[in-house]
Amino acid sequence: MNFTGAHILSISQFQRHDVEQIFSVADQMEPYALRKRVTRVLEGAILGNMFFEASTRTRVSFGSAFNLLGGEVRETAGFESSALVKGESLQDTARVLSGFSDVICMRHPQQGSVADFAAASRVPVMNGGDGANEHPTQALLDLYTIARELQAKGRTIDGLRIAMIGDLRHGRTVHSLSKLLSLFSNIQVTLISPKELALPDAIIDEMRAAGVTVSVSDELNNSIANVDIVYSTRIQEERFTSKAEADLYRGKFRLNQAIYTQYCEPNTVIMHPLPRDSRSDANELDCDLDNNPNLAIFRQTDNGLLIRMALFALVLDVVDKVDQFAHDVRWYNSRQQ
């Protein structure tokens, strides 16, 4: 695809070589993400961060990524702080705010809403999550993390064995990652969830049509015995009609160190898109895994900066100018100690 000026809305718009290009640019961003160098390549540019649904990592990650490239960030968080509560349409909001920004990141609880917004925007729009539909940048950072974890073991994405666990029906990160994995070869995916929260059939059919080997299970322990990656997700309480309904499934698939040791291969990588639900009745990833070197959840969040910096550089067409506008860091940098 031609990234310059493009919207980033869905994994479906990418081919494998596009993903590989994003990953290559992300590698180039590492000195800046680690504060070994500073670049001002986007000096004067403005990111409009529009989050109409709760977010910590995605919102701050997008903003930080833009700041690290030298740009500035303006934020709208929540419906109550926007003109949408006065009845303004997404289309009108898009026309107005795209006049104030050079690129927009948007999260909204309604499926398809970000694409509708982008259709009326005069600047590129990036999907920060639209309801239970997709979360393309999360899938990209997840796959980038998988690639780096496997590379350390002398492996590539091709031939990956992965188990996806939890609320697969509502989990937009799983929806996007499933589509992304379909671009690669010899992929084996095990889907572990209650039957009521299974991955939508359309996505399973799409994976199988692409040559992905898909198996489905509602039992955790034996299903994680022969995989490279365990990808856990939380129960998406906000997608249920009530907390009581979500509680029916909360805590059904808990991974702790004892289960990991007994059932997983020794180097199985543990991932989670976060936030993990650490409440006692959920606790899908126990804190006793925190000292496990194969727990990659915080490496995932670090990699999110690299991927989002790469996307900004590609969409705003500055990949070959990043180093040109760089200088050394002038402050104490604890990351280099």
C-alpha positions in Angstrom: 0.0 0.0 0.0 1.0 3.6 -0.3 1.2 4.8 3.3 1.6 8.5 2.6 -1.6 10.2 3.7 -3.4 6.9 4.3 -5.9 6.1 7.0 -5.0 3.1 9.2 -8.4 1.6 9.9 -8.2 -2.2 9.5 -5.7 -5.1 9.2 -7.6 -5.9 6.0 -5.8 -3.1 4.2 -2.4 -4.7 4.6 -0.4 -7.2 2.6 2.5 -9.1 4.2 5.1 -6.8 2.6 3.3 -3.8 4.1 3.6 -5.4 7.6 7.3 -6.1 7.0 7.8 -2.5 6.0 6.2 -1.3 9.2 8.4 -3.6 11.2 11.5 -2.4 9.4 10.7 1.2 10.1 9.8 0.3 13.7 13.3 -1.1 14.1 14.7 2.3 13.0 12.7 4.1 15.7 14.3 2.3 18.6 17.1 4.8 19.4 14.5 7.5 19.7 12.1 5.4 21.8 14.9 4.6 24.1 15.9 8.3 24.3 19.4 7.6 22.9 18.6 10.2 20.3 16.0 13.0 19.9 14.4 13.9 16.6 12.3 17.0 15.7 11.1 15.7 12.3 7.4 16.4 13.1 8.0 19.8 14.8 4.9 21.9 14.2 2.7 18.9 13.5 -0.4 18.2 15.7 -1.9 14.9 16.6 -5.6 15.0 17.6 -6.1 12.2 20.1 -9.8 11.5 20.3 -10.8 8.8 22.8 -14.5 8.3 23.4 -13.9 5.1 25.3 -11.6 4.4 28.3 -7.9 4.0 27.5 -4.6 4.4 29.2 -1.9 2.5 27.1 -3.2 3.2 23.6 -4.0 6.9 24.2 -0.7 7.7 26.0 1.3 5.5 23.6 0.0 7.3 20.5 0.7 10.7 22.2 4.1 9.7 23.3 5.0 8.3 19.9 4.0 11.6 18.3 6.0 13.6 20.9 9.1 11.5 20.4 9.0 12.4 16.7 8.8 16.1 17.7 5.1 16.7 17.2 2.5 18.1 19.6 -0.7 16.4 20.9 -4.2 17.7 21.7 -6.6 15.4 23.4 -10.3 14.8 23.8 -11.2 12.1 26.3 -14.8 11.0 26.9 -18.1 12.0 25.3 -18.8 14.4 28.1 -15.9 16.7 27.1 -16.9 16.8 23.4 -19.6 18.4 21.3 -21.1 14.9 20.6 -23.1 15.2 23.8 -24.8 18.2 22.2 -25.9 16.1 19.3 -23.0 16.9 16.8 -22.5 14.1 14.3 -19.2 12.3 13.9 -19.0 13.6 10.4 -19.2 17.3 11.5 -16.7 16.6 14.3 -14.3 15.1 11.7 -14.6 18.1 9.4 -13.9 20.5 12.3 -11.1 18.7 14.1 -9.3 17.7 10.9 -8.8 21.4 10.4 -7.0 21.6 13.7 -4.8 18.5 13.3 -2.4 16.9 10.9 -3.3 13.3 11.9 -6.0 12.0 14.2 -6.1 8.9 16.4 -9.7 7.9 17.4 -11.3 5.3 19.7 -15.0 4.9 19.8 -17.3 2.2 21.3 -19.4 1.7 18.1 -18.2 -0.7 15.4 -17.4 1.1 12.2 -17.4 4.5 13.7 -13.8 5.3 13.1 -14.2 4.5 9.4 -17.2 6.8 9.2 -15.2 9.5 10.9 -12.3 9.0 8.5 -14.6 9.3 5.5 -15.3 12.9 6.5 -11.8 13.8 7.7 -9.4 15.9 5.8 -6.3 14.3 7.4 -5.2 10.7 8.0 -7.1 8.9 10.8 -5.7 5.9 12.8 -8.1 3.4 14.5 -7.4 3.2 18.2 -10.3 0.7 18.6 -13.9 0.7 17.3 -16.1 -1.2 19.6 -15.7 -5.0 19.4 -14.5 -4.7 15.8 -10.8 -4.1 15.4 -7.7 -2.6 17.0 -5.1 -2.7 14.1 -2.2 -1.0 15.8 -2.5 -3.3 18.8 -2.3 -6.3 16.4 0.7 -4.8 14.7 2.6 -4.3 18.0 1.5 -7.8 19.1 2.9 -9.4 16.0 6.0 -7.3 16.2 6.5 -8.5 19.7 6.0 -12.1 18.6 8.6 -11.6 15.8 11.2 -10.2 18.2 10.5 -12.9 20.8 10.9 -15.6 18.2 13.9 -14.0 16.6 15.7 -14.3 20.0 15.2 -18.1 19.6 16.3 -18.2 16.0 12.7 -18.4 14.7 10.4 -16.4 12.4 6.7 -15.8 12.4 6.2 -18.5 9.7 5.5 -21.8 11.6 4.1 -20.0 14.7 2.0 -21.9 17.1 -0.2 -19.6 19.2 -3.0 -20.1 21.8 -5.5 -17.3 22.2 -7.5 -17.4 25.4 -10.5 -15.6 26.9 -13.2 -13.4 25.5 -12.6 -14.0 21.8 -16.0 -12.9 20.8 -15.7 -9.3 21.9 -11.9 -9.0 22.0 -11.0 -6.7 19.1 -7.3 -7.3 19.6 -7.8 -11.0 18.9 -9.9 -10.1 15.9 -7.2 -8.0 14.3 -4.4 -10.3 15.3 -6.2 -13.3 13.7 -6.5 -11.4 10.5 -2.8 -10.4 10.6 -1.6 -13.9 11.3 -3.4 -15.0 8.1 -0.8 -13.2 6.0 1.9 -15.7 7.2 2.7 -19.3 6.5 2.2 -22.5 8.4 0.4 -20.8 11.3 -1.3 -22.9 13.9 -3.9 -21.2 16.1 -5.7 -22.7 19.1 -8.8 -20.8 20.3 -9.6 -21.3 24.0 -12.8 -19.8 25.3 -16.3 -20.5 26.7 -18.5 -21.6 23.8 -20.5 -18.4 24.3 -17.4 -16.2 23.8 -15.9 -18.0 20.8 -14.2 -16.1 18.0 -16.8 -15.1 15.4 -17.2 -17.8 12.7 -16.4 -15.3 9.9 -12.9 -14.7 11.3 -12.3 -18.4 11.7 -13.4 -19.0 8.1 -11.1 -16.2 6.9 -8.2 -17.8 8.7 -8.8 -21.3 7.4 -9.3 -19.9 3.9 -5.8 -18.4 4.2 -4.3 -21.7 5.2 -4.2 -21.2 9.0 -4.7 -24.4 11.0 -7.4 -23.5 13.6 -8.5 -25.6 16.5 -11.2 -24.7 19.1 -11.3 -25.7 22.7 -13.0 -24.8 26.0 -10.3 -26.4 28.1 -7.1 -24.5 29.1 -4.4 -26.8 30.4 -3.9 -29.3 27.7 -4.5 -26.7 25.0 -1.5 -24.7 25.9 0.9 -27.6 26.0 2.4 -27.3 22.5 2.5 -23.6 21.6 5.1 -20.9 21.2 2.8 -18.1 22.4 0.1 -18.0 25.0 -2.0 -14.8 24.3 -4.4 -14.2 27.1 -7.3 -11.6 27.1 -9.7 -10.3 29.8 -13.4 -10.6 29.8 -14.6 -7.5 27.9 -17.1 -6.4 30.6 -18.0 -3.2 28.7 -19.4 -5.3 25.8 -21.9 -7.2 28.0 -25.4 -6.1 28.8 -24.6 -6.2 32.5 -21.8 -6.9 35.0 -23.7 -10.0 36.2 -23.5 -11.4 32.7 -19.8 -10.8 32.4 -19.3 -12.3 35.9 -20.5 -15.7 34.5 -17.3 -16.0 32.6 -14.8 -14.0 34.7 -11.9 -16.1 36.0 -12.7 -19.1 33.9 -9.2 -19.3 32.3 -6.5 -18.4 34.8 -2.8 -18.8 34.0 -0.4 -18.9 37.0 3.2 -20.1 37.4 2.1 -23.6 38.5 -0.1 -24.2 35.5 2.6 -22.7 33.2 5.3 -25.0 34.6 3.1 -28.1 34.4 1.6 -27.6 30.9 3.7 -25.1 28.9 6.9 -25.7 27.0 9.8 -24.1 28.9 10.2 -21.1 26.6 6.5 -20.4 25.9 6.0 -16.6 25.6 3.2 -15.1 27.7 1.4 -12.1 26.1 -1.6 -10.0 27.0 -2.9 -6.8 25.3 -3.5 -5.2 28.7 -5.1 -4.1 30.9 -5.0 -7.5 32.6 -7.8 -7.8 35.2 -5.9 -8.4 38.5 -9.1 -8.5 40.7 -9.3 -11.7 42.7 -12.4 -13.0 40.8 -10.6 -12.6 37.4 -6.8 -12.6 37.6 -6.3 -14.1 34.1 -2.6 -13.7 34.5 -1.4 -14.2 38.0 1.1 -11.8 39.5 3.3 -14.8 40.4 4.2 -14.8 36.6 5.8 -11.4 37.0 9.3 -12.7 37.5 8.9 -15.2 34.6 11.4 -14.1 31.9 8.9 -15.3 29.3 6.3 -12.8 30.4 6.3 -10.3 27.5 3.4 -8.0 28.4 5.6 -5.0 29.2 7.8 -5.6 26.2 4.6 -5.4 24.3 3.8 -2.0 25.6 7.3 -0.8 24.8 7.0 -2.1 21.3 3.8 -0.2 20.9 5.8 3.0 20.9 8.0 1.7 18.0 5.0 0.6 15.9 3.1 3.8 16.4 6.2 6.0 15.7 6.7 3.9 12.5 3.1 4.5 11.4 3.3 8.2 12.0 6.6 8.4 10.0 5.1 6.4 7.1 1.7 8.2 7.0 3.3 11.6 7.2 6.1 10.6 4.8 9.2 11.4 7.0 10.9 8.0 7.3 13.9 9.2 5.4 14.1 12.5 7.3 14.0 11.2 10.9 17.8 11.1 11.3 18.2 14.4 9.5 16.4 16.3 12.3 18.1 14.4 15.2 20.5 15.3 18.0 21.9 13.8 21.1 19.9 13.5 24.3 20.8 16.3 26.8 19.3 14.9 30.0 20.0 12.1 32.4 18.6 8.9 30.8 18.0 6.1 33.2 17.4 3.6 30.3 21.1 3.7 29.5 22.3 2.8 33.0 
